Amino acid sequence: MNIVGERLKELRVNARYSQKQIAEKCETTQVTIGRYETGVAEPPLQKLLWYADFFDVSLDYIFGRTDNPKGMVQSKDALKSVLKD
C-alpha cells in the first residue's frame, strides 16, 4: 500500500465511514475507493482535494510530507524568505 492510500484509509476509518459511505459522498464507487486505498489506482487531484476538504486535512498530510494533519509548519522567518524571493 502507498502512503496516499494509507492516509485515505486512515482518515476514513478514524472517522468511522465505510468505503460505500465515502463513495456516495464524493460521487464515485466503493470499488474505486478500495482501489485508491490499496494503491491499485491513484486518485485524481479533484478527489484528493475533496478528501482534504472533507476531513479538514492538508494535501501535505495526505501525500505523507508531514504527519501533522494541518500541514507543514514553517517558522515565520522561513516564510518571510520564501515570500521575499
PyMOL Python script that loads the backbone (N, CA, C, O; Angstrom):
from pymol import cmd

cmd.read_pdbstr("""\
ATOM      1  N   MET A   1       0.860  -1.180   0.000  1.00  0.00           N
ATOM      2  CA  MET A   1       0.000   0.000   0.000  1.00  0.00           C
ATOM      3  C   MET A   1       0.902   1.238   0.000  1.00  0.00           C
ATOM      4  O   MET A   1       1.950   1.240   0.646  1.00  0.00           O
ATOM      5  N   ASN A   2       0.506   2.269  -0.709  1.00  0.00           N
ATOM      6  CA  ASN A   2       1.281   3.502  -0.748  1.00  0.00           C
ATOM      7  C   ASN A   2       0.809   4.472   0.329  1.00  0.00           C
ATOM      8  O   ASN A   2      -0.244   4.274   0.936  1.00  0.00           O
ATOM      9  N   ILE A   3       1.597   5.523   0.562  1.00  0.00           N
ATOM     10  CA  ILE A   3       1.274   6.452   1.644  1.00  0.00           C
ATOM     11  C   ILE A   3      -0.060   7.155   1.408  1.00  0.00           C
ATOM     12  O   ILE A   3      -0.818   7.364   2.355  1.00  0.00           O
ATOM     13  N   VAL A   4      -0.358   7.522   0.169  1.00  0.00           N
ATOM     14  CA  VAL A   4      -1.632   8.203  -0.105  1.00  0.00           C
ATOM     15  C   VAL A   4      -2.794   7.278   0.236  1.00  0.00           C
ATOM     16  O   VAL A   4      -3.735   7.688   0.915  1.00  0.00           O
ATOM     17  N   GLY A   5      -2.735   6.050  -0.225  1.00  0.00           N
ATOM     18  CA  GLY A   5      -3.792   5.086   0.078  1.00  0.00           C
ATOM     19  C   GLY A   5      -3.928   4.834   1.566  1.00  0.00           C
ATOM     20  O   GLY A   5      -5.035   4.738   2.095  1.00  0.00           O
ATOM     21  N   GLU A   6      -2.776   4.725   2.244  1.00  0.00           N
ATOM     22  CA  GLU A   6      -2.803   4.508   3.693  1.00  0.00           C
ATOM     23  C   GLU A   6      -3.474   5.679   4.404  1.00  0.00           C
ATOM     24  O   GLU A   6      -4.283   5.481   5.311  1.00  0.00           O
ATOM     25  N   ARG A   7      -3.136   6.895   3.989  1.00  0.00           N
ATOM     26  CA  ARG A   7      -3.715   8.075   4.638  1.00  0.00           C
ATOM     27  C   ARG A   7      -5.217   8.174   4.356  1.00  0.00           C
ATOM     28  O   ARG A   7      -5.995   8.494   5.254  1.00  0.00           O
ATOM     29  N   LEU A   8      -5.624   7.903   3.124  1.00  0.00           N
ATOM     30  CA  LEU A   8      -7.050   7.969   2.801  1.00  0.00           C
ATOM     31  C   LEU A   8      -7.833   6.957   3.622  1.00  0.00           C
ATOM     32  O   LEU A   8      -8.911   7.262   4.132  1.00  0.00           O
ATOM     33  N   LYS A   9      -7.290   5.757   3.747  1.00  0.00           N
ATOM     34  CA  LYS A   9      -7.961   4.731   4.543  1.00  0.00           C
ATOM     35  C   LYS A   9      -7.994   5.127   6.018  1.00  0.00           C
ATOM     36  O   LYS A   9      -9.017   4.974   6.685  1.00  0.00           O
ATOM     37  N   GLU A  10      -6.880   5.631   6.517  1.00  0.00           N
ATOM     38  CA  GLU A  10      -6.801   6.052   7.912  1.00  0.00           C
ATOM     39  C   GLU A  10      -7.836   7.139   8.220  1.00  0.00           C
ATOM     40  O   GLU A  10      -8.518   7.081   9.243  1.00  0.00           O
ATOM     41  N   LEU A  11      -7.946   8.116   7.340  1.00  0.00           N
ATOM     42  CA  LEU A  11      -8.927   9.186   7.540  1.00  0.00           C
ATOM     43  C   LEU A  11     -10.343   8.616   7.592  1.00  0.00           C
ATOM     44  O   LEU A  11     -11.137   8.964   8.466  1.00  0.00           O
ATOM     45  N   ARG A  12     -10.639   7.739   6.645  1.00  0.00           N
ATOM     46  CA  ARG A  12     -11.976   7.146   6.565  1.00  0.00           C
ATOM     47  C   ARG A  12     -12.289   6.313   7.809  1.00  0.00           C
ATOM     48  O   ARG A  12     -13.346   6.469   8.422  1.00  0.00           O
ATOM     49  N   VAL A  13     -11.367   5.435   8.171  1.00  0.00           N
ATOM     50  CA  VAL A  13     -11.591   4.533   9.303  1.00  0.00           C
ATOM     51  C   VAL A  13     -11.709   5.316  10.609  1.00  0.00           C
ATOM     52  O   VAL A  13     -12.594   5.044  11.421  1.00  0.00           O
ATOM     53  N   ASN A  14     -10.817   6.287  10.810  1.00  0.00           N
ATOM     54  CA  ASN A  14     -10.855   7.075  12.050  1.00  0.00           C
ATOM     55  C   ASN A  14     -12.142   7.882  12.188  1.00  0.00           C
ATOM     56  O   ASN A  14     -12.596   8.154  13.300  1.00  0.00           O
ATOM     57  N   ALA A  15     -12.723   8.259  11.058  1.00  0.00           N
ATOM     58  CA  ALA A  15     -13.987   8.999  11.090  1.00  0.00           C
ATOM     59  C   ALA A  15     -15.191   8.053  11.072  1.00  0.00           C
ATOM     60  O   ALA A  15     -16.340   8.495  11.066  1.00  0.00           O
ATOM     61  N   ARG A  16     -14.915   6.755  11.064  1.00  0.00           N
ATOM     62  CA  ARG A  16     -15.954   5.712  11.113  1.00  0.00           C
ATOM     63  C   ARG A  16     -16.909   5.729   9.913  1.00  0.00           C
ATOM     64  O   ARG A  16     -18.125   5.598  10.058  1.00  0.00           O
ATOM     65  N   TYR A  17     -16.322   5.894   8.736  1.00  0.00           N
ATOM     66  CA  TYR A  17     -17.087   5.801   7.491  1.00  0.00           C
ATOM     67  C   TYR A  17     -16.717   4.513   6.788  1.00  0.00           C
ATOM     68  O   TYR A  17     -15.577   4.056   6.873  1.00  0.00           O
ATOM     69  N   SER A  18     -17.678   3.930   6.094  1.00  0.00           N
ATOM     70  CA  SER A  18     -17.402   2.767   5.248  1.00  0.00           C
ATOM     71  C   SER A  18     -16.928   3.276   3.884  1.00  0.00           C
ATOM     72  O   SER A  18     -17.101   4.447   3.548  1.00  0.00           O
ATOM     73  N   GLN A  19     -16.339   2.388   3.124  1.00  0.00           N
ATOM     74  CA  GLN A  19     -15.959   2.764   1.763  1.00  0.00           C
ATOM     75  C   GLN A  19     -17.188   3.205   0.975  1.00  0.00           C
ATOM     76  O   GLN A  19     -17.125   4.158   0.199  1.00  0.00           O
ATOM     77  N   LYS A  20     -18.289   2.518   1.176  1.00  0.00           N
ATOM     78  CA  LYS A  20     -19.522   2.846   0.455  1.00  0.00           C
ATOM     79  C   LYS A  20     -20.005   4.259   0.814  1.00  0.00           C
ATOM     80  O   LYS A  20     -20.428   5.007  -0.068  1.00  0.00           O
ATOM     81  N   GLN A  21     -19.944   4.624   2.089  1.00  0.00           N
ATOM     82  CA  GLN A  21     -20.383   5.954   2.509  1.00  0.00           C
ATOM     83  C   GLN A  21     -19.514   7.044   1.888  1.00  0.00           C
ATOM     84  O   GLN A  21     -20.027   8.060   1.419  1.00  0.00           O
ATOM     85  N   ILE A  22     -18.205   6.834   1.884  1.00  0.00           N
ATOM     86  CA  ILE A  22     -17.301   7.822   1.279  1.00  0.00           C
ATOM     87  C   ILE A  22     -17.554   7.902  -0.223  1.00  0.00           C
ATOM     88  O   ILE A  22     -17.575   8.992  -0.794  1.00  0.00           O
ATOM     89  N   ALA A  23     -17.744   6.772  -0.848  1.00  0.00           N
ATOM     90  CA  ALA A  23     -18.012   6.755  -2.288  1.00  0.00           C
ATOM     91  C   ALA A  23     -19.256   7.575  -2.623  1.00  0.00           C
ATOM     92  O   ALA A  23     -19.257   8.338  -3.589  1.00  0.00           O
ATOM     93  N   GLU A  24     -20.300   7.419  -1.839  1.00  0.00           N
ATOM     94  CA  GLU A  24     -21.529   8.175  -2.081  1.00  0.00           C
ATOM     95  C   GLU A  24     -21.297   9.674  -1.882  1.00  0.00           C
ATOM     96  O   GLU A  24     -21.803  10.489  -2.654  1.00  0.00           O
ATOM     97  N   LYS A  25     -20.541  10.035  -0.860  1.00  0.00           N
ATOM     98  CA  LYS A  25     -20.300  11.438  -0.562  1.00  0.00           C
ATOM     99  C   LYS A  25     -19.440  12.118  -1.628  1.00  0.00           C
ATOM    100  O   LYS A  25     -19.666  13.282  -1.958  1.00  0.00           O
ATOM    101  N   CYS A  26     -18.462  11.400  -2.162  1.00  0.00           N
ATOM    102  CA  CYS A  26     -17.583  12.027  -3.161  1.00  0.00           C
ATOM    103  C   CYS A  26     -17.924  11.606  -4.594  1.00  0.00           C
ATOM    104  O   CYS A  26     -17.138  11.816  -5.518  1.00  0.00           O
ATOM    105  N   GLU A  27     -19.090  11.019  -4.759  1.00  0.00           N
ATOM    106  CA  GLU A  27     -19.646  10.691  -6.080  1.00  0.00           C
ATOM    107  C   GLU A  27     -18.753   9.783  -6.917  1.00  0.00           C
ATOM    108  O   GLU A  27     -18.377  10.105  -8.044  1.00  0.00           O
ATOM    109  N   THR A  28     -18.430   8.640  -6.324  1.00  0.00           N
ATOM    110  CA  THR A  28     -17.702   7.610  -7.043  1.00  0.00           C
ATOM    111  C   THR A  28     -18.229   6.259  -6.564  1.00  0.00           C
ATOM    112  O   THR A  28     -19.303   6.200  -5.964  1.00  0.00           O
ATOM    113  N   THR A  29     -17.506   5.190  -6.813  1.00  0.00           N
ATOM    114  CA  THR A  29     -17.977   3.866  -6.402  1.00  0.00           C
ATOM    115  C   THR A  29     -17.130   3.318  -5.256  1.00  0.00           C
ATOM    116  O   THR A  29     -16.003   3.757  -5.028  1.00  0.00           O
ATOM    117  N   GLN A  30     -17.695   2.357  -4.550  1.00  0.00           N
ATOM    118  CA  GLN A  30     -16.973   1.708  -3.460  1.00  0.00           C
ATOM    119  C   GLN A  30     -15.719   1.016  -3.992  1.00  0.00           C
ATOM    120  O   GLN A  30     -14.676   1.033  -3.338  1.00  0.00           O
ATOM    121  N   VAL A  31     -15.815   0.420  -5.153  1.00  0.00           N
ATOM    122  CA  VAL A  31     -14.668  -0.254  -5.759  1.00  0.00           C
ATOM    123  C   VAL A  31     -13.535   0.749  -5.993  1.00  0.00           C
ATOM    124  O   VAL A  31     -12.369   0.449  -5.736  1.00  0.00           O
ATOM    125  N   THR A  32     -13.885   1.929  -6.476  1.00  0.00           N
ATOM    126  CA  THR A  32     -12.880   2.957  -6.732  1.00  0.00           C
ATOM    127  C   THR A  32     -12.196   3.380  -5.439  1.00  0.00           C
ATOM    128  O   THR A  32     -10.975   3.538  -5.409  1.00  0.00           O
ATOM    129  N   ILE A  33     -12.967   3.565  -4.370  1.00  0.00           N
ATOM    130  CA  ILE A  33     -12.387   3.925  -3.072  1.00  0.00           C
ATOM    131  C   ILE A  33     -11.426   2.826  -2.619  1.00  0.00           C
ATOM    132  O   ILE A  33     -10.332   3.119  -2.136  1.00  0.00           O
ATOM    133  N   GLY A  34     -11.820   1.592  -2.769  1.00  0.00           N
ATOM    134  CA  GLY A  34     -10.946   0.478  -2.412  1.00  0.00           C
ATOM    135  C   GLY A  34      -9.660   0.484  -3.227  1.00  0.00           C
ATOM    136  O   GLY A  34      -8.591   0.177  -2.702  1.00  0.00           O
ATOM    137  N   ARG A  35      -9.757   0.830  -4.497  1.00  0.00           N
ATOM    138  CA  ARG A  35      -8.570   0.896  -5.363  1.00  0.00           C
ATOM    139  C   ARG A  35      -7.640   2.017  -4.928  1.00  0.00           C
ATOM    140  O   ARG A  35      -6.419   1.856  -4.958  1.00  0.00           O
ATOM    141  N   TYR A  36      -8.204   3.155  -4.522  1.00  0.00           N
ATOM    142  CA  TYR A  36      -7.372   4.253  -4.002  1.00  0.00           C
ATOM    143  C   TYR A  36      -6.647   3.806  -2.742  1.00  0.00           C
ATOM    144  O   TYR A  36      -5.447   4.039  -2.590  1.00  0.00           O
ATOM    145  N   GLU A  37      -7.373   3.170  -1.849  1.00  0.00           N
ATOM    146  CA  GLU A  37      -6.813   2.797  -0.548  1.00  0.00           C
ATOM    147  C   GLU A  37      -5.748   1.711  -0.639  1.00  0.00           C
ATOM    148  O   GLU A  37      -4.843   1.661   0.195  1.00  0.00           O
ATOM    149  N   THR A  38      -5.844   0.859  -1.623  1.00  0.00           N
ATOM    150  CA  THR A  38      -4.853  -0.212  -1.778  1.00  0.00           C
ATOM    151  C   THR A  38      -3.721   0.172  -2.731  1.00  0.00           C
ATOM    152  O   THR A  38      -2.772  -0.592  -2.903  1.00  0.00           O
ATOM    153  N   GLY A  39      -3.816   1.336  -3.342  1.00  0.00           N
ATOM    154  CA  GLY A  39      -2.770   1.786  -4.251  1.00  0.00           C
ATOM    155  C   GLY A  39      -2.868   1.223  -5.642  1.00  0.00           C
ATOM    156  O   GLY A  39      -1.955   1.404  -6.448  1.00  0.00           O
ATOM    157  N   VAL A  40      -3.963   0.538  -5.949  1.00  0.00           N
ATOM    158  CA  VAL A  40      -4.163  -0.001  -7.298  1.00  0.00           C
ATOM    159  C   VAL A  40      -4.413   1.141  -8.281  1.00  0.00           C
ATOM    160  O   VAL A  40      -4.009   1.065  -9.441  1.00  0.00           O
ATOM    161  N   ALA A  41      -5.074   2.192  -7.820  1.00  0.00           N
ATOM    162  CA  ALA A  41      -5.350   3.368  -8.651  1.00  0.00           C
ATOM    163  C   ALA A  41      -4.973   4.614  -7.865  1.00  0.00           C
ATOM    164  O   ALA A  41      -5.074   4.649  -6.639  1.00  0.00           O
ATOM    165  N   GLU A  42      -4.538   5.632  -8.592  1.00  0.00           N
ATOM    166  CA  GLU A  42      -4.216   6.910  -7.963  1.00  0.00           C
ATOM    167  C   GLU A  42      -5.415   7.840  -8.101  1.00  0.00           C
ATOM    168  O   GLU A  42      -5.943   8.012  -9.200  1.00  0.00           O
ATOM    169  N   PRO A  43      -5.845   8.435  -7.003  1.00  0.00           N
ATOM    170  CA  PRO A  43      -6.984   9.347  -7.095  1.00  0.00           C
ATOM    171  C   PRO A  43      -6.596  10.612  -7.849  1.00  0.00           C
ATOM    172  O   PRO A  43      -5.482  11.113  -7.695  1.00  0.00           O
ATOM    173  N   PRO A  44      -7.509  11.128  -8.661  1.00  0.00           N
ATOM    174  CA  PRO A  44      -7.224  12.387  -9.353  1.00  0.00           C
ATOM    175  C   PRO A  44      -7.178  13.547  -8.353  1.00  0.00           C
ATOM    176  O   PRO A  44      -7.695  13.442  -7.241  1.00  0.00           O
ATOM    177  N   LEU A  45      -6.565  14.630  -8.756  1.00  0.00           N
ATOM    178  CA  LEU A  45      -6.410  15.787  -7.884  1.00  0.00           C
ATOM    179  C   LEU A  45      -7.745  16.255  -7.318  1.00  0.00           C
ATOM    180  O   LEU A  45      -7.819  16.636  -6.150  1.00  0.00           O
ATOM    181  N   GLN A  46      -8.786  16.231  -8.117  1.00  0.00           N
ATOM    182  CA  GLN A  46     -10.114  16.658  -7.659  1.00  0.00           C
ATOM    183  C   GLN A  46     -10.569  15.827  -6.452  1.00  0.00           C
ATOM    184  O   GLN A  46     -11.135  16.375  -5.506  1.00  0.00           O
ATOM    185  N   LYS A  47     -10.331  14.534  -6.475  1.00  0.00           N
ATOM    186  CA  LYS A  47     -10.727  13.669  -5.348  1.00  0.00           C
ATOM    187  C   LYS A  47      -9.839  13.918  -4.135  1.00  0.00           C
ATOM    188  O   LYS A  47     -10.320  13.920  -3.002  1.00  0.00           O
ATOM    189  N   LEU A  48      -8.541  14.128  -4.369  1.00  0.00           N
ATOM    190  CA  LEU A  48      -7.642  14.418  -3.254  1.00  0.00           C
ATOM    191  C   LEU A  48      -8.043  15.717  -2.559  1.00  0.00           C
ATOM    192  O   LEU A  48      -8.017  15.806  -1.331  1.00  0.00           O
ATOM    193  N   LEU A  49      -8.414  16.720  -3.352  1.00  0.00           N
ATOM    194  CA  LEU A  49      -8.891  17.979  -2.769  1.00  0.00           C
ATOM    195  C   LEU A  49     -10.183  17.747  -1.989  1.00  0.00           C
ATOM    196  O   LEU A  49     -10.386  18.343  -0.931  1.00  0.00           O
ATOM    197  N   TRP A  50     -11.041  16.895  -2.500  1.00  0.00           N
ATOM    198  CA  TRP A  50     -12.281  16.578  -1.784  1.00  0.00           C
ATOM    199  C   TRP A  50     -11.954  15.959  -0.424  1.00  0.00           C
ATOM    200  O   TRP A  50     -12.512  16.364   0.595  1.00  0.00           O
ATOM    201  N   TYR A  51     -11.046  14.978  -0.412  1.00  0.00           N
ATOM    202  CA  TYR A  51     -10.654  14.345   0.849  1.00  0.00           C
ATOM    203  C   TYR A  51     -10.099  15.387   1.822  1.00  0.00           C
ATOM    204  O   TYR A  51     -10.475  15.405   2.994  1.00  0.00           O
ATOM    205  N   ALA A  52      -9.211  16.250   1.342  1.00  0.00           N
ATOM    206  CA  ALA A  52      -8.603  17.268   2.198  1.00  0.00           C
ATOM    207  C   ALA A  52      -9.666  18.174   2.805  1.00  0.00           C
ATOM    208  O   ALA A  52      -9.631  18.465   4.000  1.00  0.00           O
ATOM    209  N   ASP A  53     -10.605  18.616   1.985  1.00  0.00           N
ATOM    210  CA  ASP A  53     -11.679  19.486   2.482  1.00  0.00           C
ATOM    211  C   ASP A  53     -12.618  18.738   3.428  1.00  0.00           C
ATOM    212  O   ASP A  53     -12.971  19.246   4.492  1.00  0.00           O
ATOM    213  N   PHE A  54     -13.012  17.544   3.038  1.00  0.00           N
ATOM    214  CA  PHE A  54     -13.980  16.781   3.824  1.00  0.00           C
ATOM    215  C   PHE A  54     -13.438  16.427   5.208  1.00  0.00           C
ATOM    216  O   PHE A  54     -14.147  16.534   6.208  1.00  0.00           O
ATOM    217  N   PHE A  55     -12.172  16.005   5.255  1.00  0.00           N
ATOM    218  CA  PHE A  55     -11.579  15.581   6.523  1.00  0.00           C
ATOM    219  C   PHE A  55     -10.783  16.702   7.199  1.00  0.00           C
ATOM    220  O   PHE A  55     -10.194  16.495   8.260  1.00  0.00           O
ATOM    221  N   ASP A  56     -10.766  17.876   6.591  1.00  0.00           N
ATOM    222  CA  ASP A  56     -10.090  19.048   7.141  1.00  0.00           C
ATOM    223  C   ASP A  56      -8.618  18.760   7.433  1.00  0.00           C
ATOM    224  O   ASP A  56      -8.124  18.991   8.537  1.00  0.00           O
ATOM    225  N   VAL A  57      -7.936  18.248   6.406  1.00  0.00           N
ATOM    226  CA  VAL A  57      -6.504  17.989   6.494  1.00  0.00           C
ATOM    227  C   VAL A  57      -5.832  18.617   5.276  1.00  0.00           C
ATOM    228  O   VAL A  57      -6.495  19.002   4.313  1.00  0.00           O
ATOM    229  N   SER A  58      -4.511  18.712   5.336  1.00  0.00           N
ATOM    230  CA  SER A  58      -3.769  19.284   4.218  1.00  0.00           C
ATOM    231  C   SER A  58      -3.388  18.209   3.201  1.00  0.00           C
ATOM    232  O   SER A  58      -3.352  17.019   3.515  1.00  0.00           O
ATOM    233  N   LEU A  59      -3.107  18.651   1.989  1.00  0.00           N
ATOM    234  CA  LEU A  59      -2.597  17.716   0.988  1.00  0.00           C
ATOM    235  C   LEU A  59      -1.201  17.236   1.374  1.00  0.00           C
ATOM    236  O   LEU A  59      -0.824  16.114   1.039  1.00  0.00           O
ATOM    237  N   ASP A  60      -0.429  18.066   2.073  1.00  0.00           N
ATOM    238  CA  ASP A  60       0.879  17.624   2.569  1.00  0.00           C
ATOM    239  C   ASP A  60       0.710  16.396   3.446  1.00  0.00           C
ATOM    240  O   ASP A  60       1.514  15.467   3.374  1.00  0.00           O
ATOM    241  N   TYR A  61      -0.321  16.383   4.269  1.00  0.00           N
ATOM    242  CA  TYR A  61      -0.589  15.229   5.134  1.00  0.00           C
ATOM    243  C   TYR A  61      -0.969  14.013   4.287  1.00  0.00           C
ATOM    244  O   TYR A  61      -0.442  12.920   4.493  1.00  0.00           O
ATOM    245  N   ILE A  62      -1.867  14.203   3.355  1.00  0.00           N
ATOM    246  CA  ILE A  62      -2.311  13.081   2.510  1.00  0.00           C
ATOM    247  C   ILE A  62      -1.135  12.493   1.733  1.00  0.00           C
ATOM    248  O   ILE A  62      -1.048  11.275   1.573  1.00  0.00           O
ATOM    249  N   PHE A  63      -0.231  13.342   1.250  1.00  0.00           N
ATOM    250  CA  PHE A  63       0.922  12.865   0.479  1.00  0.00           C
ATOM    251  C   PHE A  63       2.070  12.366   1.353  1.00  0.00           C
ATOM    252  O   PHE A  63       3.093  11.922   0.832  1.00  0.00           O
ATOM    253  N   GLY A  64       1.913  12.434   2.675  1.00  0.00           N
ATOM    254  CA  GLY A  64       2.925  11.919   3.572  1.00  0.00           C
ATOM    255  C   GLY A  64       4.121  12.835   3.756  1.00  0.00           C
ATOM    256  O   GLY A  64       5.167  12.405   4.242  1.00  0.00           O
ATOM    257  N   ARG A  65       3.973  14.095   3.372  1.00  0.00           N
ATOM    258  CA  ARG A  65       5.073  15.055   3.549  1.00  0.00           C
ATOM    259  C   ARG A  65       5.200  15.508   4.992  1.00  0.00           C
ATOM    260  O   ARG A  65       6.237  16.034   5.396  1.00  0.00           O
ATOM    261  N   THR A  66       4.147  15.304   5.765  1.00  0.00           N
ATOM    262  CA  THR A  66       4.148  15.634   7.182  1.00  0.00           C
ATOM    263  C   THR A  66       3.190  14.700   7.900  1.00  0.00           C
ATOM    264  O   THR A  66       2.270  14.149   7.294  1.00  0.00           O
ATOM    265  N   ASP A  67       3.411  14.528   9.180  1.00  0.00           N
ATOM    266  CA  ASP A  67       2.489  13.738   9.990  1.00  0.00           C
ATOM    267  C   ASP A  67       1.483  14.633  10.699  1.00  0.00           C
ATOM    268  O   ASP A  67       0.631  14.149  11.444  1.00  0.00           O
ATOM    269  N   ASN A  68       1.581  15.931  10.469  1.00  0.00           N
ATOM    270  CA  ASN A  68       0.648  16.904  11.030  1.00  0.00           C
ATOM    271  C   ASN A  68      -0.535  17.046  10.068  1.00  0.00           C
ATOM    272  O   ASN A  68      -0.352  17.528   8.950  1.00  0.00           O
ATOM    273  N   PRO A  69      -1.731  16.643  10.470  1.00  0.00           N
ATOM    274  CA  PRO A  69      -2.888  16.722   9.566  1.00  0.00           C
ATOM    275  C   PRO A  69      -3.165  18.131   9.038  1.00  0.00           C
ATOM    276  O   PRO A  69      -3.771  18.280   7.977  1.00  0.00           O
ATOM    277  N   LYS A  70      -2.738  19.148   9.750  1.00  0.00           N
ATOM    278  CA  LYS A  70      -2.989  20.526   9.306  1.00  0.00           C
ATOM    279  C   LYS A  70      -1.940  21.019   8.330  1.00  0.00           C
ATOM    280  O   LYS A  70      -2.104  22.094   7.754  1.00  0.00           O
ATOM    281  N   GLY A  71      -0.875  20.274   8.127  1.00  0.00           N
ATOM    282  CA  GLY A  71       0.112  20.654   7.135  1.00  0.00           C
ATOM    283  C   GLY A  71       1.471  20.926   7.714  1.00  0.00           C
ATOM    284  O   GLY A  71       1.710  20.763   8.910  1.00  0.00           O
ATOM    285  N   MET A  72       2.350  21.342   6.845  1.00  0.00           N
ATOM    286  CA  MET A  72       3.713  21.619   7.242  1.00  0.00           C
ATOM    287  C   MET A  72       3.757  22.935   7.998  1.00  0.00           C
ATOM    288  O   MET A  72       3.122  23.914   7.607  1.00  0.00           O
ATOM    289  N   VAL A  73       4.505  22.943   9.069  1.00  0.00           N
ATOM    290  CA  VAL A  73       4.633  24.139   9.872  1.00  0.00           C
ATOM    291  C   VAL A  73       5.995  24.754   9.581  1.00  0.00           C
ATOM    292  O   VAL A  73       7.033  24.106   9.718  1.00  0.00           O
ATOM    293  N   GLN A  74       5.968  26.017   9.176  1.00  0.00           N
ATOM    294  CA  GLN A  74       7.212  26.710   8.903  1.00  0.00           C
ATOM    295  C   GLN A  74       7.351  27.877   9.861  1.00  0.00           C
ATOM    296  O   GLN A  74       6.364  28.457  10.314  1.00  0.00           O
ATOM    297  N   SER A  75       8.570  28.199  10.151  1.00  0.00           N
ATOM    298  CA  SER A  75       8.799  29.361  11.003  1.00  0.00           C
ATOM    299  C   SER A  75       8.471  30.617  10.220  1.00  0.00           C
ATOM    300  O   SER A  75       8.464  30.602   8.990  1.00  0.00           O
ATOM    301  N   LYS A  76       8.202  31.697  10.924  1.00  0.00           N
ATOM    302  CA  LYS A  76       7.901  32.967  10.272  1.00  0.00           C
ATOM    303  C   LYS A  76       9.078  33.430   9.434  1.00  0.00           C
ATOM    304  O   LYS A  76       8.880  33.994   8.358  1.00  0.00           O
ATOM    305  N   ASP A  77      10.305  33.206   9.903  1.00  0.00           N
ATOM    306  CA  ASP A  77      11.493  33.609   9.165  1.00  0.00           C
ATOM    307  C   ASP A  77      11.596  32.857   7.845  1.00  0.00           C
ATOM    308  O   ASP A  77      11.922  33.449   6.816  1.00  0.00           O
ATOM    309  N   ALA A  78      11.323  31.566   7.867  1.00  0.00           N
ATOM    310  CA  ALA A  78      11.373  30.771   6.640  1.00  0.00           C
ATOM    311  C   ALA A  78      10.303  31.233   5.660  1.00  0.00           C
ATOM    312  O   ALA A  78      10.550  31.316   4.457  1.00  0.00           O
ATOM    313  N   LEU A  79       9.131  31.530   6.170  1.00  0.00           N
ATOM    314  CA  LEU A  79       8.051  32.010   5.324  1.00  0.00           C
ATOM    315  C   LEU A  79       8.384  33.364   4.723  1.00  0.00           C
ATOM    316  O   LEU A  79       8.110  33.601   3.546  1.00  0.00           O
ATOM    317  N   LYS A  80       8.969  34.256   5.511  1.00  0.00           N
ATOM    318  CA  LYS A  80       9.359  35.584   5.001  1.00  0.00           C
ATOM    319  C   LYS A  80      10.376  35.451   3.876  1.00  0.00           C
ATOM    320  O   LYS A  80      10.295  36.174   2.883  1.00  0.00           O
ATOM    321  N   SER A  81      11.331  34.538   4.017  1.00  0.00           N
ATOM    322  CA  SER A  81      12.348  34.388   2.977  1.00  0.00           C
ATOM    323  C   SER A  81      11.736  33.840   1.688  1.00  0.00           C
ATOM    324  O   SER A  81      12.160  34.216   0.595  1.00  0.00           O
ATOM    325  N   VAL A  82      10.765  32.973   1.802  1.00  0.00           N
ATOM    326  CA  VAL A  82      10.085  32.433   0.618  1.00  0.00           C
ATOM    327  C   VAL A  82       9.295  33.535  -0.070  1.00  0.00           C
ATOM    328  O   VAL A  82       9.325  33.650  -1.296  1.00  0.00           O
ATOM    329  N   LEU A  83       8.600  34.333   0.699  1.00  0.00           N
ATOM    330  CA  LEU A  83       7.785  35.407   0.128  1.00  0.00           C
ATOM    331  C   LEU A  83       8.635  36.520  -0.456  1.00  0.00           C
ATOM    332  O   LEU A  83       8.217  37.195  -1.396  1.00  0.00           O
ATOM    333  N   LYS A  84       9.818  36.713   0.089  1.00  0.00           N
ATOM    334  CA  LYS A  84      10.712  37.764  -0.379  1.00  0.00           C
ATOM    335  C   LYS A  84      11.200  37.474  -1.784  1.00  0.00           C
ATOM    336  O   LYS A  84      11.351  38.394  -2.589  1.00  0.00           O
ATOM    337  N   ASP A  85      11.452  36.196  -2.096  1.00  0.00           N
ATOM    338  CA  ASP A  85      12.009  35.795  -3.397  1.00  0.00           C
ATOM    339  C   ASP A  85      11.025  35.853  -4.486  1.00  0.00           C
ATOM    340  O   ASP A  85      11.354  35.544  -5.632  1.00  0.00           O
TER     341      ASP A  85
END
""", "prot")
cmd.dss("prot")
cmd.show_as("cartoon", "prot")
cmd.util.cbc("prot")
cmd.orient("prot")
